[in-house]
């Protein structure tokens, strides 16, 4: 999904950094990092405590194994709510035009309603107007209220909308929303 979406952006001349909130062991981070253009960076934010403190080691091993441990990926072990668009933009650094905008984001945080609301508000503040946001585990039976959280976030940010629901064809029906 990330590769296709970022390829469409590239073809349309859309440039910007990428962001992942909740990167676990980094498989999706690798996919995003492989789609970066020259000068773009990927910011991967996670607590790296679940399911164990060794999660960050697995993340870093995945970055190295797939050839993206070369500075394209900036790893931040933190609670994303301790940051704002300015502090995260400073970590990403400027693009050639001097901005720190994000063109693609993947949000897969801790799945609590308040966390998702904060993650979305922060992500929207960082996004290029032509950017895309991919939300994980929407419609998941363990997190039935997340779709409502997204609906309320979209009401606060009327310039954003769901453009696709991606069915992952799993038993859990953990679809992704593309905004």
Secondary structure, DSSP 8 states (H G I E B T S, - for coil): -HHHHHHHHHHTT---EEEEE--TTSHHHHHHHHT--TT--EEEEE---SS-TTHHHHHHHHHHHTT-TTTTEEEEES-GGG--HHHHHHHH---TTS---EEEEEE-----HHHHHHHHHHHHHHEEEEEEEEEEEET-GGGTTHHHHHHHHHHHSTT----EEE----TT--EEEE-
